[in-house]
Amino acid sequence: MAKAFDTSRIDPAWPELPDGEHPLTELLGPVQGNMSPFGDVEFPLTEVPYEHPVTEINR
């Protein structure tokens, strides 16, 4: 017989989805490893959308 289900170990951040839907996890991902925090951006980029701030020193 299986042990009783421990409700204190349920992840409160787990999304509530309709029946048949699954959140994307490392097990369902198209590639090995973590999913990108940058979304669907593919690297390397042809152009980097970054402008370095200029520091003006007061003397």
N, C-alpha and C positions, 0 to 999 in steps of 0.2 A: 504494500500500500504506500502511496506517495505521502510525503510530509504535507502538513497543512500549509496553505498559501499565506505568505507573510506580506500583508498589505503595506507595511512600513518601507518595503524595498521598492515600491513603484516610483518611477521617475516622474515628479510633478511637472516637468517641462515637456514631457512626451506629448506631441500634438494629438488632438481629437480629430479623427478623420472619418468620413462616411465608410460604411461597410464595403469591403473590397479594395479600398485605397490603402497605400502603404507609404510612410515617410521614407525619403531617400536616406539610406544608411551606407556604411562602407560595404556591406554585404550586397547591396543592390546597385552599387555604382558601376559605371561602365569601365573604370580603370582601377588598378590597385592603389591603395593608399588613401589618404584623406582627400575629401572634396575641396576644391579651390574656394577660398574665401572671397575671390574676385568675381565669382559668378561664371558666366560663359565666355570670359575674355581668354583668348588663346595667346600664349607667349611663344616667342618673342614678339613684341609689338613693333609695328613699322614706325610709329611715332609715339613718343612718351608725352602724355598730357600733364607735364609738370613744369612749373616755373620756379626756380630756386629763389628764395627771398634774398634781397640785397641788404647787407648790414652797413649802415652809415655810422662811422665812429665819430663821436663828438670830441673834439680836442680844443 
